[in-house]
Amino acid sequence: MTRYIKHTYPLLLVFMTIVFHGCVDDGLGFSDNFRDGETTVSLEASFSPFSEGDLTRASGTDGKILDKLNDLCILVYDKDGILLKDRDGKEYINEINLNDYTVADVERDDTNASNGASAETTTKSVNGISLTLPFGEYYIVAVANIKGGTMEFLQNNKTYCNTLDGLRGMKMEWDSSDIANNGEMLGYFASENADPPRSSSSFQKVQINRPGIKLRAWLRRCASKITIDFDGSGLRENIYVYIKEARIYDITKNCTLGFGAASSNNENETDYNNSAKKKEDLLENESNNQSISYLTDKENPDTESKNIEYISWPCITKGDPYLNGQENFHNEDANALYFYENMQGDLPEGESKIPHFDINTGSVAGADIKKDGKEFGTYIEVVAHYKSNDNSNIADYDIKYRFMIGKDVTVNCDAERNYHYKLTLRLRGNGNDYDWHIDYNEEPGFDVPNPWYVSYLYNHDAPLPFKYIPPEGYEVTGMKAEITENPWYPTGLGVEDLNDSKKPLTSTTPSGDNPDPYKDPDNRDPGNGFLSLRQTDKIVITDIDASGNTFPGYNKGAHNINNQYYTGANGGMALDRRIYMEDKIIKDDAQGEIDKFSYKKDGEKYSFSIPLFTRAKIMVKQTGYSGNNPFVGYQRVARVKITATIRKIGGTETLTKDADINVVQVRRVVNPKGVYRKNGNFAPFHVRMMYLSSDEADAKFEIIKSRGPWKAEIIGDANFITLDGKQTTSGSTGSDIDFNIRFNRMSTGNKNAVVRIKYHNYTCTHLIFVRQGYAPQDIAYEGKQYPLVGEGENAIPTTTSTTTKWNTFNMISKNLMASDPRDEGSLFKFGNSEDPIDAINNAYSHGGVEFYTTPTDNEFIDQTPEEFQITDENGNFKSTKKTWSGIKSNDNGFDRDGLTDETTKTATVRDFEQLYLSDHVQFGYGVLYADGATETQSDINMAYGWYRRDTSPEANEKGMRGVFAYYWNRDKPTDSYNGRNIFFPIGRSGFGHRKQGYYISVWGTKNYLEDEKNINKGILRYASTSFEPKSSLFSKDAPLFVSLYRKTGAVYWARNKVKPGEFLQWNATTDTNDGAIAYALDFNYFTFDVNVLYYANTGGGQDACFVRTVTRSGND
């Protein structure tokens, strides 16, 4: 059998036109302070009834029951979505008395429908309504047909309708006793040529700045209807299907009055489309008595028994394939089943709707099967009786056919508002053979999801799907996209919060530096932004200076390097614009497989999927610009303009049509980022993927609700963990990203995997690194090659370094390694293993709280370290504390053997280079939970504050921030090394470094290292820079570094110093002095950067840093 679903909208459209004329004496005045000038608004309000038809049913709800306009109210909101007030300062709702106006029927065609296929033939129009508005920018909204009176309802709920968001979110209640009471409608005014609204539409502001502006409004009902037809022309002989009735199940109890995309680009703010999330959101089926009965007195061809109930039901056979002899039951006044919007989204990737029927023997078991796995979806059930007299298939039983309402017949389960769904049950073969077909026309214009989300990570893609349908009689000849806004800075965070509030740059800053680096036009060049239309072919732009110790980018035109690369001015392909079709010819200029776009042509309609990319990890290293979003609490929002070129078929003149899309780079997600277990510990971990809503000290982590479906899958070794007992787990639109990692009890030895979560309609990616077993391990099977040393005949041949086998823990003392991967260990001065500064010192403390707390400004500036607690060889406190100056460094570095264990060595610069310079080794940044932790923590202190001396009951539930180095070869997804990872903590304070000196800058003085300029030696701070921003460096090209001193990160010592020319990325043309001596590895948690650190940045070895060891045999 075949079910045929055809849906066209609108179920009801209210068409309204506003014409703004010159000023008049009467009308309403408003108190808002817009610029001078006002104009009278003249409105035409229209809606369309169902089309004419002549069809009868034995019983059911009239198909035209919701075609009336009972009342109408107009609300005007300012540009911020606040309801305007009248002259008396009261929020104003304009009720339209329809008795004062002429209501006329006006003919409409398909172009007046949201999808170009109107289910109605006329539009009722109301003319002559007027009000006066000051010039300004507004949201203008119309509301109609609320039960009990729209005006009374809005007045009684003014707390909600005082804001546009509140109005859109108001809940309507389904009335089962009178279907006519479920005709609530809402719509917004837009330009006369604007496309009709869709479920993906954002409410549009209109600018009132001159007389004569024409606006149009489309109102959409909260409800939809479905009609059902039957076709048995494909049945075999001797098959009889008796149809009794059709019913609708699992209607939502309530529905949002508004619809469409959220007002903001906040990825955790859901849209206003209605969706059942739990069983309690659905109407009890016992209280829903809607049905369409097909009982009739028509003579039935089967006369075996007049005492059998189904014999009185109309029968479908091959010779009489239509009920009551009628082929079309979809006319406008045909009896229908009504329901509120219930947007359940698509089925999980790889799944599809399957036809369902249920016989009285119970061949279909369970609601999950009959509902396609969409527990809260709205579905149709047709009750019938099946009888076969075929010799090869004798059968006689009751049967039910079920269909999950959606906008296609394969994966979609959106029972969208304002639709007339036309469902045809087409029976074939023996009566249980069927397939699906969908057919509906679409409104001319763009259908684009807005906003569209991209990952917070660099070099990630998020294909943007959109459709364009030209007006009737036109053809598409061209399609292109352009990035019109591309910020490096976060959305929603003021300049004053980004800048250094203590030492702001002013006009008196010397050297003519710009007083505000954030407003400098060079810094706002689009080449510094995060978005690209092509895949970036580099991790680091201008990477020849990856290990340089100088800052060649500052004030020396680094923004030009970025822009040239971005716009293609350097000879490459432009990243900010791309042509997909020109003169009807599809452009094939992809640089690689992932760079390709796809399209489909259906008549004159085009569907495109164009790739969007986040950019390189580092865009000129010395500037800090990055394709990563470094801001934990804030998004970044770019804008992409898509332009279609069209022309009349057979003509030559072309027109262009545009659509603007906000592309949101989501907040950086750090919690959780890793889950570790020692061998023998199989405790599961409850993942609740969370984000910070701001970077304030008292902010809490909040769980992420996915804007579209999400899924989690295992990559790497998938044999030692499951996700909710499976290899993959998933969730629906609007659901929490919430699942459990379970460890296989058969697992032994080191195991590594990565849980990859794709969320927001699979466009954004978050990785969780999982490991069981803490034995030393390498994360790459091939060492990094080193260049030739020397020249000519004396050159030493190129060698390949052996791979580095990393130990899992930081060092606590010379002979003691930590036992928990979250343990930051101790801080050491270079070469001094005898005086480890215990971790108890390494946290800012307020009110006696020893664990993670954000430091105050004074602690960054005026902290005067006292004596430090030193750790002995057993990890206990030494009896004598030491001052900072009493702890010495040793230029010879750490002992070659490091610990008493001869195979354990302090990591070298070459070991570090095996991480940050090796192919396929990448880095992730976030919170690790380990043994004793069972779930993601929402409190910052719990998420960040693990400490080995913590004796509180919840101590091991805490996490630790840090950096994961991991191996991933995207070209070899089955590579056995994929997913291997190690973790480097940055400390519970977030500052894994103590600075030798706090340097007060003196304008005009180049020497900042004089003793009299040194105060507060040993301050706990990640950054090596001084407190005051170096305006000569930061005023151009590097605004991310203005407040670098506040940012988080850690530094790890190498075993010994490495001179220029002895490490991979040394630049011999510029780095020839002692300042180029490599000492350490620098983890910048803020900018996602990893790099070698030098003499000039470590106080000449006088700073205190962490130490990590490796396992290596012999004297290497």
Buried (B, 14 or more C-beta within 10 A) or exposed (E): BBBBBBBBBBBBBBBBBBBBBEEEEEBBEBEBEBEEBBBBBBBBBBBBBBBEBEBEBBEBBBBBBBBBBBBBBBBBBBEEBBBBBBEEEEBBBBBBEBEEBEBEEEEBEBBBBBBBBBBBBBBBBBBEBBBBBBBBEBBBBBBBBBBEBBBEBBBEBEEBBBBBBBBBBBBBEBEBEEBBBBBBBBBBBBEEEBBBBBBBBBBBBBEBBEEEBEBBBBBBBBBBBBBBBBBBBBBBEBBBBBBBBBBBBBBBBBBBBBBBBBBBBBBBBBBBBBBBBEEEBBBEEEEBEBBBBBBBEEEBEBEEEEEBEBBBBBBBBBEBBBBBEEEBBBBBBBBBBBBBBBBBBBBBEEEEBEBBBBBEEEEBEEEEBBBBBBBBBBBBBBBBBBBBBEEEBEBEEBBBBBBBBBBBBEBBBBBBBBBBBBBBBBBBBBBBBBEBEBEBBBBBBBBBBBBBBBBBBBBBBBBBBBBBBBBEEBBBBBBBBBBEBBBBBBBBBEEEBBBBEBBBBEEEBEEEBBBBBBEBEBBBBBBBBBBBBBBBEBBBBBBEBBBBBBBBBBBEBBBBBBBBBBBBEEEBBBBBBBBBBEEEEEBEEBEEEBBBBEEEEEEBBBBBEBBBBBBBBBBBBBBBBBBBBBBBBBBBBBBBBBBBBBBBEEEEEEEEBEBEBBBBBBBBBBBBBBBBBBBEEBEBBEBBBBBBBBBEEEBBBEBBBBBBBBBBBBBBBBEBBBBBEEEBBBBBBBBBBBBBBBBBEEBEEBBBBBBBBBBBBBBBBBBBBBBBBBEBBBBBEBBBEBEEEEEEEEEEEEEEBBBBBBBBBBBBBBBBBBBBBBBBBBBBBBBBBBBBBBBBBBBBBEEEEBBBBBBEEEBBBEBEBEEBBBBBBEBEEBEEBBEBEEBBBBEEBBBEBBBEEEBBBBBBBBBBBBBBBBEBBBBBBBBBBBBBBEBBBBBBBBBBBBBBEBEEEEBBBBBBBBBBBBBBBEEEEEBEBBBBBBBBBBBBBBBBBBBBBBBBBEEEEEEBEEEEBBBBBBBBBBBBBBBBBBBBBBBBBBBBBBBBBBBBBBBBBBBBBBEBEBBBBBBEEBBEEEBBBBBBBBBBBBBBBBBBBBBBBBBBBBBBBBBBBBBBEEEE
